[in-house]
Amino acid sequence: MGVWEEAMSKIVNEDETSEPRSFSQLVVRTWQYLFYDLGDKRIEHWPLMADPTPTVLIVLAYLLFVNKIGPKIMENREPFELKNILIVYNFIQVCVSLWIVSQSLELYMYKYSFFSCENVEVDADEETMRICRGFYVYYLAKVSELLDTVFFVLRKKYNQITFLHLYHHTGMPVMSWGCTKYFPGGHAAFLGFINSSVHIFMYFYYMLAAMGPQIQKYLWWKRWITILQLVQFALGFLHFTQVLNSDCNYPKWAVIIVFPNAIFFYYLFWDFYRKAYKPREKLDSQDSHNKPIEESTENGRISEGSELRKRNKETGIQEN
């Protein structure tokens, strides 16, 4: 009996002697099977991890606020400055990302190869549970990053709330919840490691940018954050090709999620980079004595000059 047939047998009939289930019983049993039987028993009692309901409700409330409620509240109000809040928020994100990277290096990355399949360790020893906690903290970090958009709304920076921004911020909490729920460890650990590594630089940049013009003039390296983001998508794609090996026991269906998202994000980030920086390179080559470009902080993101600011209204300063 195949995996699919076995799963359906468990959902439809508890055993061979039981009566066929009614529709309501089938729904309840399917829910139980998907989110309790299949989930990792080591972490099912952790907050928000029993089933996806809390995460989905958080994401829906987030979408409702940033698209409807928030703009309505701010309609007749002046935008909030939030300078100190942004500095503290971005500093916390840097610290969280540093912790995740340090845990990855200590517990995982040093003993595994980028070019080999890494299965999920199912033991409950202290080292393995620390890996599980690392995945859990990463998931909580993705939930906390929903505040990025909330700050945009409160500062009335609606041009920054692009399709890519919303797609990323709604997708990451759900995907990281699923990874933590079912496979806290193994091959996906590299994705969290490289993503958190990029986030160290990204949120550090945003923290400095939020400090004001006296610091912003030193932030010439913004484009390199986008380049790092492009590199991480390429590395994540290459890393997950190992899952396709016949002797790899990591779930093959994971590539259905990883591959399309890696390609999609790479394309969108490259499109942003091309629109935001290629024209600048051409202008700089024509006139190496341009005056310093006026900069304005947008929730830790800097729009450089009127032309780039105009383009940002369409694309936004993208992040991952």
PASEBA-1860 file (N, C-alpha, C; in nm, 3 decimals):
! residues 320
1> MGVWEEAM> 0.084/-0.120/0.000/0.000/0.000/0.000/0.088/0.125/0.000 ~ 0.060/0.219/-0.089/0.138/0.341/-0.097/0.107/0.435/0.017 ~ 0.188/0.542/0.027/0.171/0.639/0.135/0.035/0.707/0.126 ~ -0.005/0.746/0.004/-0.132/0.815/-0.015/-0.249/0.724/0.021 ~ -0.243/0.599/-0.027/-0.351/0.504/0.003/-0.360/0.475/0.152 ~ -0.243/0.464/0.217/-0.242/0.438/0.360/-0.301/0.555/0.438 ~ -0.268/0.676/0.396/-0.321/0.795/0.463/-0.472/0.801/0.449 ~ -0.523/0.779/0.327/-0.667/0.784/0.305/-0.738/0.675/0.383
9> SKIVNEDE> -0.674/0.560/0.396/-0.734/0.451/0.472/-0.748/0.490/0.619 ~ -0.648/0.558/0.672/-0.653/0.600/0.812/-0.758/0.707/0.834 ~ -0.780/0.792/0.733/-0.878/0.899/0.746/-1.020/0.845/0.732 ~ -1.043/0.763/0.631/-1.177/0.716/0.601/-1.223/0.611/0.699 ~ -1.135/0.517/0.736/-1.170/0.411/0.828/-1.061/0.397/0.933 ~ -1.098/0.391/1.058/-1.001/0.372/1.164/-0.934/0.237/1.151 ~ -1.010/0.135/1.116/-0.955/0.003/1.088/-1.052/-0.069/0.996 ~ -1.020/-0.190/0.960/-1.101/-0.262/0.862/-1.239/-0.297/0.914
17> TSEPRSFS> -1.258/-0.305/1.046/-1.387/-0.347/1.102/-1.480/-0.230/1.132 ~ -1.429/-0.107/1.126/-1.511/0.008/1.162/-1.605/0.045/1.050 ~ -1.713/0.113/1.087/-1.811/0.159/0.989/-1.756/0.280/0.912 ~ -1.798/0.300/0.788/-1.757/0.420/0.713/-1.798/0.546/0.788 ~ -1.718/0.647/0.781/-1.742/0.770/0.855/-1.843/0.859/0.784 ~ -1.918/0.937/0.864/-2.004/1.040/0.807/-1.916/1.156/0.761 ~ -1.978/1.253/0.691/-1.899/1.366/0.639/-1.836/1.446/0.752 ~ -1.915/1.475/0.857/-1.862/1.553/0.969/-1.749/1.478/1.039
25> QLVVRTWQ> -1.766/1.348/1.055/-1.661/1.268/1.116/-1.536/1.266/1.028 ~ -1.558/1.264/0.897/-1.446/1.263/0.803/-1.367/1.393/0.813 ~ -1.438/1.505/0.826/-1.371/1.635/0.838/-1.289/1.640/0.967 ~ -1.349/1.598/1.078/-1.280/1.599/1.206/-1.159/1.508/1.203 ~ -1.178/1.389/1.147/-1.067/1.292/1.142/-0.954/1.341/1.050 ~ -0.990/1.406/0.939/-0.888/1.461/0.849/-0.807/1.567/0.919 ~ -0.876/1.656/0.991/-0.809/1.761/1.067/-0.714/1.699/1.169 ~ -0.763/1.600/1.242/-0.682/1.536/1.344/-0.560/1.467/1.282
33> YLFYDLGD> -0.583/1.401/1.170/-0.474/1.329/1.105/-0.366/1.424/1.054 ~ -0.409/1.533/0.988/-0.314/1.626/0.928/-0.234/1.704/1.031 ~ -0.302/1.746/1.139/-0.237/1.839/1.229/-0.200/1.781/1.365 ~ -0.236/1.657/1.390/-0.198/1.594/1.516/-0.122/1.464/1.493 ~ -0.177/1.376/1.409/-0.109/1.249/1.384/0.022/1.268/1.308 ~ 0.021/1.355/1.208/0.139/1.373/1.125/0.241/1.469/1.186 ~ 0.198/1.556/1.276/0.287/1.656/1.334/0.393/1.596/1.424 ~ 0.499/1.672/1.445/0.607/1.628/1.533/0.559/1.633/1.677
41> KRIEHWPL> 0.559/1.518/1.743/0.506/1.508/1.879/0.591/1.583/1.980 ~ 0.716/1.611/1.946/0.804/1.678/2.041/0.765/1.824/2.065 ~ 0.696/1.885/1.969/0.670/2.029/1.980/0.522/2.063/1.974 ~ 0.434/1.963/1.972/0.291/1.991/1.953/0.229/2.067/2.070 ~ 0.293/2.063/2.188/0.239/2.135/2.304/0.293/2.277/2.315 ~ 0.382/2.317/2.226/0.437/2.452/2.231/0.331/2.552/2.183 ~ 0.333/2.675/2.235/0.234/2.775/2.194/0.229/2.793/2.043 ~ 0.108/2.797/1.988/0.078/2.820/1.846/0.107/2.700/1.757
49> MADPTPTV> 0.155/2.588/1.812/0.199/2.478/1.728/0.101/2.362/1.717 ~ -0.008/2.362/1.794/-0.101/2.249/1.790/-0.164/2.233/1.653 ~ -0.215/2.341/1.597/-0.273/2.340/1.463/-0.254/2.479/1.403 ~ -0.283/2.496/1.273/-0.253/2.624/1.207/-0.350/2.737/1.236 ~ -0.456/2.710/1.312/-0.560/2.811/1.332/-0.505/2.944/1.385 ~ -0.425/2.945/1.494/-0.375/3.074/1.543/-0.292/3.149/1.440 ~ -0.206/3.077/1.369/-0.121/3.142/1.269/-0.203/3.200/1.155 ~ -0.300/3.124/1.108/-0.386/3.172/0.999/-0.465/3.294/1.044
57> LIVLAYLL> -0.517/3.292/1.167/-0.593/3.407/1.218/-0.504/3.530/1.231 ~ -0.380/3.511/1.275/-0.286/3.623/1.285/-0.262/3.684/1.148 ~ -0.240/3.599/1.048/-0.214/3.648/0.912/-0.336/3.719/0.855 ~ -0.455/3.663/0.878/-0.577/3.727/0.829/-0.600/3.862/0.897 ~ -0.577/3.868/1.028/-0.591/3.995/1.100/-0.490/4.097/1.048 ~ -0.370/4.050/1.019/-0.266/4.136/0.962/-0.309/4.195/0.828 ~ -0.360/4.109/0.739/-0.404/4.156/0.607/-0.521/4.253/0.619 ~ -0.612/4.224/0.711/-0.726/4.313/0.730/-0.681/4.450/0.781
65> FVNKIGPK> -0.584/4.450/0.872/-0.538/4.577/0.927/-0.462/4.660/0.824 ~ -0.367/4.598/0.754/-0.280/4.676/0.665/-0.353/4.719/0.538 ~ -0.459/4.648/0.500/-0.531/4.682/0.378/-0.657/4.765/0.402 ~ -0.720/4.749/0.518/-0.848/4.816/0.543/-0.847/4.901/0.669 ~ -0.835/4.834/0.784/-0.853/4.903/0.912/-0.747/5.010/0.934 ~ -0.620/4.974/0.914/-0.512/5.069/0.937/-0.523/5.195/0.853 ~ -0.533/5.183/0.719/-0.548/5.304/0.637/-0.670/5.387/0.674 ~ -0.778/5.320/0.716/-0.898/5.393/0.757/-0.871/5.474/0.883
73> IMENREPF> -0.802/5.413/0.980/-0.769/5.483/1.104/-0.678/5.602/1.078 ~ -0.583/5.585/0.985/-0.483/5.689/0.959/-0.530/5.792/0.857 ~ -0.650/5.775/0.804/-0.698/5.859/0.694/-0.689/6.008/0.726 ~ -0.733/6.047/0.843/-0.736/6.189/0.880/-0.634/6.221/0.990 ~ -0.531/6.139/0.999/-0.428/6.161/1.099/-0.293/6.186/1.032 ~ -0.208/6.257/1.104/-0.072/6.276/1.058/0.006/6.146/1.079 ~ 0.100/6.115/0.993/0.180/5.993/1.011/0.263/5.999/1.138 ~ 0.277/5.885/1.204/0.362/5.877/1.323/0.508/5.874/1.280
81> ELKNILIV> 0.594/5.930/1.363/0.737/5.929/1.332/0.800/5.794/1.366 ~ 0.780/5.746/1.489/0.823/5.613/1.533/0.973/5.590/1.526 ~ 1.052/5.696/1.529/1.197/5.680/1.514/1.256/5.586/1.618 ~ 1.230/5.613/1.745/1.288/5.531/1.852/1.234/5.389/1.849 ~ 1.106/5.376/1.819/1.046/5.242/1.810/1.112/5.162/1.699 ~ 1.135/5.225/1.585/1.199/5.156/1.473/1.341/5.114/1.506 ~ 1.413/5.199/1.576/1.550/5.165/1.613/1.552/5.043/1.704 ~ 1.466/5.044/1.806/1.460/4.931/1.900/1.411/4.805/1.829
89> YNFIQVCV> 1.307/4.818/1.748/1.252/4.702/1.675/1.358/4.638/1.586 ~ 1.427/4.718/1.506/1.528/4.663/1.416/1.645/4.604/1.493 ~ 1.680/4.665/1.606/1.787/4.610/1.689/1.749/4.471/1.742 ~ 1.625/4.456/1.786/1.579/4.326/1.834/1.583/4.223/1.722 ~ 1.542/4.262/1.602/1.546/4.169/1.489/1.689/4.127/1.457 ~ 1.783/4.220/1.469/1.924/4.185/1.448/1.968/4.082/1.552 ~ 1.933/4.104/1.678/1.972/4.012/1.785/1.911/3.874/1.766 ~ 1.785/3.869/1.728/1.719/3.740/1.704/1.787/3.665/1.590
97> SLWIVSQS> 1.817/3.735/1.482/1.884/3.672/1.368/2.024/3.624/1.406 ~ 2.095/3.703/1.486/2.227/3.661/1.533/2.217/3.534/1.616 ~ 2.115/3.527/1.701/2.097/3.407/1.784/2.071/3.285/1.697 ~ 1.983/3.298/1.598/1.952/3.185/1.510/2.075/3.139/1.434 ~ 2.153/3.233/1.383/2.275/3.198/1.309/2.375/3.130/1.401 ~ 2.393/3.181/1.522/2.488/3.121/1.616/2.446/2.980/1.654 ~ 2.316/2.959/1.676/2.266/2.826/1.707/2.285/2.731/1.589 ~ 2.263/2.781/1.469/2.281/2.698/1.349/2.426/2.654/1.334
105> LELYMYKY> 2.518/2.746/1.355/2.660/2.713/1.343/2.703/2.615/1.451 ~ 2.652/2.634/1.571/2.694/2.549/1.683/2.634/2.409/1.676 ~ 2.507/2.400/1.637/2.435/2.273/1.647/2.424/2.196/1.516 ~ 2.435/2.267/1.406/2.393/2.201/1.282/2.493/2.215/1.168 ~ 2.525/2.338/1.132/2.596/2.361/1.007/2.736/2.301/1.006 ~ 2.800/2.291/1.120/2.938/2.245/1.122/2.952/2.096/1.088 ~ 2.846/2.018/1.107/2.858/1.874/1.087/2.784/1.822/0.965 ~ 2.725/1.913/0.886/2.653/1.870/0.767/2.709/1.939/0.644
113> SFFSCENV> 2.689/1.876/0.531/2.741/1.928/0.405/2.631/1.996/0.325 ~ 2.668/2.104/0.259/2.575/2.174/0.171/2.533/2.085/0.055 ~ 2.620/1.991/0.017/2.598/1.911/-0.103/2.542/1.772/-0.072 ~ 2.486/1.751/0.045/2.429/1.621/0.079/2.290/1.638/0.137 ~ 2.212/1.531/0.132/2.077/1.532/0.188/2.085/1.519/0.340 ~ 2.010/1.601/0.408/2.009/1.598/0.554/1.868/1.567/0.604 ~ 1.853/1.453/0.668/1.723/1.413/0.719/1.696/1.474/0.856 ~ 1.571/1.472/0.896/1.531/1.527/1.025/1.564/1.427/1.135
121> EVDADEET> 1.634/1.473/1.238/1.663/1.387/1.352/1.540/1.383/1.443 ~ 1.499/1.263/1.479/1.373/1.247/1.553/1.393/1.217/1.700 ~ 1.517/1.223/1.747/1.543/1.197/1.888/1.494/1.314/1.973 ~ 1.492/1.292/2.104/1.449/1.397/2.196/1.562/1.436/2.291 ~ 1.687/1.414/2.249/1.800/1.454/2.332/1.813/1.606/2.331 ~ 1.896/1.658/2.418/1.906/1.803/2.436/1.952/1.874/2.309 ~ 2.049/1.819/2.239/2.099/1.885/2.119/1.992/1.892/2.011 ~ 1.920/1.782/1.991/1.814/1.780/1.890/1.700/1.874/1.927
129> MRICRGFY> 1.666/1.881/2.055/1.560/1.972/2.098/1.602/2.118/2.083 ~ 1.730/2.146/2.095/1.778/2.282/2.070/1.758/2.320/1.923 ~ 1.776/2.223/1.834/1.749/2.247/1.692/1.601/2.277/1.672 ~ 1.515/2.200/1.739/1.370/2.226/1.730/1.337/2.366/1.781 ~ 1.399/2.405/1.891/1.373/2.539/1.945/1.422/2.647/1.849 ~ 1.532/2.619/1.779/1.580/2.714/1.680/1.478/2.735/1.569 ~ 1.418/2.626/1.521/1.312/2.637/1.420/1.193/2.715/1.474 ~ 1.160/2.691/1.600/1.045/2.758/1.662/1.069/2.908/1.675
137> VYYLAKVS> 1.188/2.946/1.717/1.221/3.089/1.728/1.219/3.154/1.590 ~ 1.266/3.082/1.489/1.262/3.135/1.353/1.118/3.161/1.310 ~ 1.028/3.067/1.342/0.886/3.087/1.311/0.831/3.210/1.383 ~ 0.862/3.225/1.512/0.815/3.341/1.587/0.871/3.471/1.529 ~ 0.995/3.464/1.479/1.054/3.583/1.417/0.977/3.624/1.293 ~ 0.933/3.525/1.214/0.856/3.557/1.093/0.721/3.620/1.130 ~ 0.662/3.575/1.241/0.538/3.637/1.287/0.563/3.781/1.330 ~ 0.672/3.802/1.404/0.702/3.937/1.453/0.731/4.033/1.338
145> ELLDTVFF> 0.780/3.983/1.225/0.813/4.070/1.112/0.689/4.126/1.043 ~ 0.572/4.079/1.081/0.450/4.142/1.031/0.442/4.288/1.075 ~ 0.514/4.321/1.181/0.516/4.460/1.227/0.580/4.553/1.125 ~ 0.663/4.500/1.035/0.720/4.584/0.929/0.610/4.662/0.858 ~ 0.505/4.588/0.818/0.396/4.650/0.743/0.310/4.738/0.831 ~ 0.291/4.698/0.955/0.215/4.781/1.049/0.281/4.918/1.063 ~ 0.412/4.920/1.071/0.484/5.047/1.080/0.467/5.130/0.953 ~ 0.465/5.063/0.838/0.438/5.136/0.713/0.304/5.207/0.719
153> VLRKKYNQ> 0.203/5.136/0.768/0.068/5.193/0.776/0.066/5.311/0.873 ~ 0.125/5.294/0.990/0.124/5.401/1.090/0.203/5.523/1.044 ~ 0.299/5.502/0.955/0.378/5.614/0.901/0.326/5.658/0.765 ~ 0.215/5.594/0.721/0.150/5.628/0.594/0.245/5.614/0.475 ~ 0.329/5.512/0.480/0.419/5.480/0.369/0.355/5.370/0.285 ~ 0.239/5.398/0.230/0.162/5.296/0.160/0.231/5.249/0.033 ~ 0.318/5.332/-0.024/0.387/5.291/-0.146/0.481/5.173/-0.121 ~ 0.517/5.151/0.005/0.606/5.039/0.038/0.531/4.907/0.050
161> ITFLHLYH> 0.399/4.912/0.060/0.321/4.790/0.078/0.289/4.734/-0.060 ~ 0.385/4.669/-0.120/0.372/4.614/-0.254/0.320/4.471/-0.249 ~ 0.292/4.417/-0.366/0.249/4.277/-0.374/0.356/4.185/-0.317 ~ 0.482/4.208/-0.356/0.590/4.123/-0.306/0.602/4.132/-0.155 ~ 0.589/4.252/-0.101/0.597/4.270/0.044/0.488/4.189/0.115 ~ 0.364/4.200/0.069/0.254/4.127/0.132/0.267/3.976/0.110 ~ 0.307/3.936/-0.009/0.323/3.794/-0.039/0.427/3.732/0.053 ~ 0.537/3.801/0.070/0.644/3.750/0.156/0.601/3.744/0.301
169> HTGMPVMS> 0.539/3.852/0.351/0.506/3.858/0.492/0.391/3.767/0.531 ~ 0.301/3.738/0.440/0.194/3.644/0.472/0.239/3.500/0.454 ~ 0.328/3.476/0.359/0.371/3.340/0.331/0.470/3.285/0.431 ~ 0.564/3.367/0.476/0.670/3.318/0.563/0.620/3.264/0.697 ~ 0.528/3.330/0.768/0.479/3.271/0.893/0.412/3.136/0.871 ~ 0.336/3.123/0.764/0.266/2.997/0.737/0.365/2.887/0.701 ~ 0.460/2.918/0.612/0.556/2.816/0.570/0.649/2.776/0.684 ~ 0.694/2.874/0.763/0.783/2.840/0.875/0.708/2.764/0.984
177> WGCTKYFP> 0.577/2.792/1.000/0.496/2.712/1.093/0.493/2.567/1.046 ~ 0.465/2.545/0.918/0.457/2.409/0.865/0.588/2.335/0.879 ~ 0.698/2.404/0.853/0.829/2.340/0.864/0.859/2.303/1.009 ~ 0.825/2.391/1.102/0.847/2.364/1.244/0.755/2.253/1.293 ~ 0.634/2.252/1.245/0.534/2.154/1.289/0.571/2.013/1.245 ~ 0.619/1.997/1.122/0.638/1.864/1.066/0.785/1.821/1.056 ~ 0.876/1.915/1.026/1.015/1.877/1.002/1.111/1.978/1.066 ~ 1.113/1.986/1.200/1.203/2.081/1.266/1.347/2.032/1.269
185> GGHAAFLG> 1.414/2.051/1.158/1.552/2.006/1.146/1.580/1.963/1.003 ~ 1.690/1.896/0.984/1.720/1.841/0.852/1.753/1.946/0.748 ~ 1.713/1.917/0.625/1.755/1.995/0.509/1.713/2.141/0.517 ~ 1.598/2.169/0.576/1.546/2.306/0.578/1.626/2.397/0.671 ~ 1.710/2.340/0.757/1.787/2.423/0.850/1.876/2.521/0.776 ~ 1.926/2.481/0.660/2.013/2.570/0.583/1.938/2.695/0.539 ~ 1.810/2.679/0.502/1.731/2.795/0.458/1.716/2.896/0.570 ~ 1.687/2.847/0.691/1.676/2.938/0.805/1.808/3.004/0.838
193> FINSSVHI> 1.916/2.928/0.823/2.050/2.981/0.851/2.086/3.094/0.756 ~ 2.071/3.071/0.626/2.112/3.172/0.529/2.017/3.292/0.531 ~ 1.887/3.267/0.552/1.791/3.377/0.559/1.819/3.466/0.680 ~ 1.847/3.405/0.794/1.877/3.483/0.914/2.009/3.557/0.900 ~ 2.105/3.498/0.827/2.232/3.566/0.802/2.210/3.695/0.724 ~ 2.126/3.687/0.621/2.094/3.807/0.543/2.020/3.908/0.629 ~ 1.932/3.860/0.715/1.852/3.950/0.798/1.937/4.027/0.899 ~ 2.050/3.972/0.938/2.140/4.047/1.027/2.180/4.178/0.961
201> FMYFYYML> 2.226/4.168/0.837/2.269/4.287/0.764/2.150/4.376/0.729 ~ 2.038/4.314/0.692/1.923/4.391/0.648/1.866/4.476/0.761 ~ 1.840/4.414/0.876/1.781/4.491/0.986/1.883/4.584/1.052 ~ 2.012/4.550/1.044/2.114/4.643/1.091/2.114/4.768/1.005 ~ 2.099/4.750/0.875/2.089/4.863/0.784/1.966/4.947/0.816 ~ 1.852/4.882/0.836/1.728/4.954/0.866/1.739/5.030/0.998 ~ 1.808/4.970/1.095/1.825/5.037/1.224/1.907/5.165/1.207 ~ 2.016/5.157/1.131/2.098/5.275/1.107/2.021/5.380/1.027
209> AAMGPQIQ> 1.946/5.335/0.926/1.870/5.429/0.843/1.766/5.503/0.925 ~ 1.711/5.437/1.027/1.608/5.500/1.110/1.666/5.607/1.202 ~ 1.797/5.612/1.215/1.860/5.708/1.305/1.864/5.849/1.248 ~ 1.841/5.862/1.118/1.833/5.996/1.063/1.941/6.028/0.962 ~ 1.935/6.149/0.905/2.027/6.190/0.797/2.174/6.185/0.834 ~ 2.207/6.205/0.963/2.346/6.206/1.003/2.411/6.069/0.985 ~ 2.331/5.964/0.984/2.381/5.827/0.963/2.358/5.782/0.820 ~ 2.250/5.826/0.761/2.210/5.779/0.629/2.317/5.804/0.522
217> KYLWWKRW> 2.396/5.909/0.539/2.495/5.941/0.437/2.605/5.835/0.427 ~ 2.615/5.750/0.529/2.715/5.643/0.526/2.659/5.511/0.473 ~ 2.532/5.509/0.440/2.467/5.384/0.399/2.468/5.369/0.248 ~ 2.588/5.366/0.192/2.603/5.352/0.047/2.587/5.207/0.002 ~ 2.584/5.115/0.096/2.591/4.973/0.064/2.453/4.907/0.059 ~ 2.350/4.986/0.040/2.214/4.929/0.037/2.197/4.824/-0.072 ~ 2.251/4.849/-0.190/2.232/4.756/-0.301/2.288/4.617/-0.271 ~ 2.390/4.613/-0.185/2.451/4.484/-0.153/2.358/4.396/-0.071
225> ITILQLVQ> 2.263/4.455/-0.001/2.164/4.375/0.070/2.075/4.302/-0.030 ~ 2.034/4.373/-0.136/1.954/4.308/-0.240/2.035/4.198/-0.308 ~ 2.163/4.221/-0.331/2.249/4.118/-0.391/2.257/3.996/-0.301 ~ 2.273/4.018/-0.170/2.274/3.906/-0.075/2.143/3.828/-0.081 ~ 2.033/3.899/-0.095/1.903/3.832/-0.104/1.896/3.745/-0.229 ~ 1.947/3.795/-0.340/1.949/3.716/-0.463/2.035/3.592/-0.445 ~ 2.148/3.607/-0.378/2.238/3.493/-0.356/2.170/3.388/-0.270 ~ 2.096/3.431/-0.166/2.033/3.333/-0.078/1.928/3.250/-0.151
233> FALGFLHF> 1.853/3.312/-0.243/1.753/3.236/-0.318/1.820/3.132/-0.408 ~ 1.930/3.171/-0.471/2.002/3.079/-0.558/2.060/2.963/-0.477 ~ 2.119/2.992/-0.361/2.176/2.887/-0.278/2.068/2.796/-0.222 ~ 1.955/2.853/-0.181/1.845/2.771/-0.132/1.793/2.676/-0.237 ~ 1.782/2.725/-0.360/1.738/2.640/-0.471/1.836/2.526/-0.493 ~ 1.965/2.558/-0.500/2.067/2.456/-0.524/2.071/2.355/-0.410 ~ 2.059/2.403/-0.288/2.064/2.315/-0.172/1.951/2.213/-0.176 ~ 1.832/2.255/-0.216/1.718/2.165/-0.214/1.714/2.070/-0.333
241> TQVLNSDC> 1.802/2.088/-0.430/1.809/1.988/-0.537/1.855/1.854/-0.483 ~ 1.925/1.854/-0.368/1.971/1.728/-0.309/1.854/1.641/-0.264 ~ 1.740/1.705/-0.234/1.622/1.629/-0.190/1.571/1.537/-0.300 ~ 1.599/1.572/-0.425/1.551/1.492/-0.538/1.627/1.361/-0.553 ~ 1.738/1.344/-0.484/1.812/1.219/-0.492/1.727/1.104/-0.440 ~ 1.735/0.991/-0.505/1.650/0.877/-0.469/1.679/0.825/-0.328 ~ 1.801/0.843/-0.279/1.836/0.792/-0.147/1.814/0.894/-0.036 ~ 1.753/1.008/-0.070/1.724/1.111/0.031/1.584/1.088/0.087
249> NYPKWAVI> 1.575/1.078/0.220/1.446/1.051/0.284/1.372/1.177/0.325 ~ 1.431/1.294/0.300/1.359/1.418/0.329/1.240/1.428/0.234 ~ 1.124/1.475/0.281/1.002/1.475/0.199/1.023/1.541/0.063 ~ 0.995/1.465/-0.043/1.014/1.517/-0.178/0.918/1.632/-0.208 ~ 0.801/1.632/-0.145/0.704/1.737/-0.176/0.751/1.875/-0.131 ~ 0.855/1.879/-0.048/0.907/2.008/-0.003/0.957/2.092/-0.120 ~ 1.007/2.025/-0.225/1.058/2.100/-0.341/0.946/2.173/-0.413 ~ 0.821/2.123/-0.398/0.707/2.190/-0.461/0.687/2.329/-0.401
257> IVFPNAIF> 0.725/2.345/-0.276/0.714/2.475/-0.209/0.841/2.558/-0.230 ~ 0.956/2.495/-0.214/1.083/2.569/-0.217/1.117/2.618/-0.356 ~ 1.109/2.531/-0.457/1.153/2.568/-0.592/1.074/2.685/-0.650 ~ 0.940/2.678/-0.654/0.865/2.791/-0.711/0.888/2.922/-0.636 ~ 0.894/2.915/-0.502/0.916/3.037/-0.425/1.055/3.095/-0.448 ~ 1.156/3.009/-0.457/1.292/3.058/-0.483/1.300/3.126/-0.619 ~ 1.240/3.064/-0.720/1.242/3.122/-0.855/1.162/3.252/-0.858 ~ 1.044/3.250/-0.796/0.956/3.367/-0.797/1.022/3.484/-0.726
265> FYYLFWDF> 1.077/3.460/-0.607/1.142/3.567/-0.533/1.266/3.617/-0.606 ~ 1.343/3.526/-0.664/1.463/3.568/-0.737/1.425/3.662/-0.851 ~ 1.322/3.625/-0.925/1.280/3.709/-1.036/1.236/3.846/-0.987 ~ 1.153/3.851/-0.882/1.100/3.978/-0.833/1.211/4.066/-0.775 ~ 1.303/4.005/-0.702/1.412/4.083/-0.645/1.508/4.131/-0.753 ~ 1.534/4.046/-0.853/1.618/4.090/-0.963/1.551/4.202/-1.040 ~ 1.421/4.194/-1.060/1.348/4.299/-1.130/1.358/4.430/-1.052 ~ 1.345/4.421/-0.919/1.361/4.541/-0.837/1.502/4.597/-0.850
273> YRKAYKPR> 1.603/4.510/-0.841/1.742/4.555/-0.850/1.767/4.623/-0.984 ~ 1.717/4.563/-1.090/1.738/4.618/-1.224/1.676/4.756/-1.236 ~ 1.554/4.773/-1.183/1.485/4.901/-1.194/1.544/5.007/-1.101 ~ 1.589/4.964/-0.984/1.633/5.061/-0.883/1.777/5.104/-0.900 ~ 1.864/5.014/-0.948/2.007/5.044/-0.946/2.072/5.056/-1.083 ~ 2.023/4.985/-1.182/2.085/4.994/-1.314/2.081/5.136/-1.370 ~ 1.966/5.207/-1.361/1.965/5.346/-1.408/2.063/5.433/-1.331 ~ 2.079/5.407/-1.199/2.175/5.483/-1.119/2.316/5.462/-1.170
281> EKLDSQDS> 2.351/5.335/-1.203/2.484/5.306/-1.253/2.512/5.383/-1.382 ~ 2.412/5.390/-1.468/2.428/5.462/-1.595/2.448/5.610/-1.571 ~ 2.369/5.667/-1.479/2.382/5.809/-1.448/2.517/5.839/-1.385 ~ 2.561/5.751/-1.295/2.689/5.773/-1.228/2.805/5.769/-1.326 ~ 2.795/5.682/-1.427/2.902/5.673/-1.526/2.907/5.796/-1.615 ~ 2.793/5.862/-1.633/2.787/5.982/-1.717/2.837/6.104/-1.642 ~ 2.818/6.106/-1.511/2.857/6.223/-1.433/2.909/6.178/-1.298 ~ 3.038/6.169/-1.284/3.098/6.121/-1.159/3.104/6.228/-1.053
289> HNKPIEES> 3.061/6.352/-1.089/3.067/6.463/-0.994/2.928/6.508/-0.951 ~ 2.834/6.416/-0.952/2.699/6.452/-0.908/2.700/6.496/-0.762 ~ 2.609/6.582/-0.729/2.593/6.623/-0.591/2.535/6.507/-0.511 ~ 2.556/6.507/-0.377/2.495/6.402/-0.295/2.345/6.397/-0.316 ~ 2.293/6.278/-0.331/2.151/6.261/-0.360/2.070/6.271/-0.232 ~ 1.964/6.347/-0.238/1.875/6.363/-0.123/1.817/6.228/-0.086 ~ 1.815/6.199/0.043/1.766/6.070/0.089/1.657/6.090/0.193 ~ 1.561/6.000/0.192/1.457/6.004/0.294/1.436/5.866/0.350
297> TENGRISE> 1.417/5.856/0.482/1.402/5.726/0.545/1.257/5.681/0.538 ~ 1.238/5.555/0.496/1.104/5.500/0.490/1.101/5.371/0.570 ~ 1.076/5.387/0.702/1.071/5.274/0.793/1.198/5.192/0.784 ~ 1.311/5.261/0.784/1.438/5.192/0.779/1.485/5.165/0.639 ~ 1.408/5.202/0.536/1.450/5.186/0.399/1.471/5.325/0.340 ~ 1.573/5.342/0.259/1.604/5.475/0.208/1.570/5.483/0.061 ~ 1.494/5.585/0.024/1.468/5.614/-0.116/1.566/5.720/-0.160 ~ 1.651/5.689/-0.255/1.761/5.777/-0.292/1.724/5.859/-0.414
305> GSELRKRN> 1.697/5.988/-0.394/1.669/6.076/-0.506/1.527/6.063/-0.556 ~ 1.487/6.160/-0.635/1.348/6.164/-0.680/1.315/6.051/-0.775 ~ 1.411/6.011/-0.861/1.381/5.905/-0.958/1.363/5.772/-0.888 ~ 1.455/5.738/-0.796/1.442/5.613/-0.724/1.320/5.615/-0.635 ~ 1.290/5.732/-0.576/1.170/5.743/-0.493/1.046/5.717/-0.576 ~ 1.047/5.765/-0.699/0.934/5.742/-0.788/0.921/5.594/-0.820 ~ 1.034/5.528/-0.844/1.029/5.385/-0.874/0.986/5.306/-0.752 ~ 1.026/5.352/-0.633/0.987/5.280/-0.512/0.837/5.282/-0.489
313> KETGIQEN> 0.770/5.383/-0.544/0.624/5.386/-0.531/0.563/5.268/-0.604 ~ 0.635/5.218/-0.704/0.583/5.104/-0.779/0.634/4.972/-0.724 ~ 0.761/4.969/-0.682/0.821/4.842/-0.643/0.842/4.829/-0.494 ~ 0.871/4.940/-0.425/0.905/4.934/-0.284/1.047/4.886/-0.266 ~ 1.108/4.918/-0.153/1.239/4.864/-0.120/1.215/4.724/-0.069 ~ 1.250/4.626/-0.146/1.209/4.489/-0.116/1.295/4.429/-0.007 ~ 1.237/4.339/0.068/1.311/4.268/0.169/1.271/4.123/0.168 ~ 1.349/4.044/0.235/1.312/3.904/0.252/1.311/3.871/0.399
END
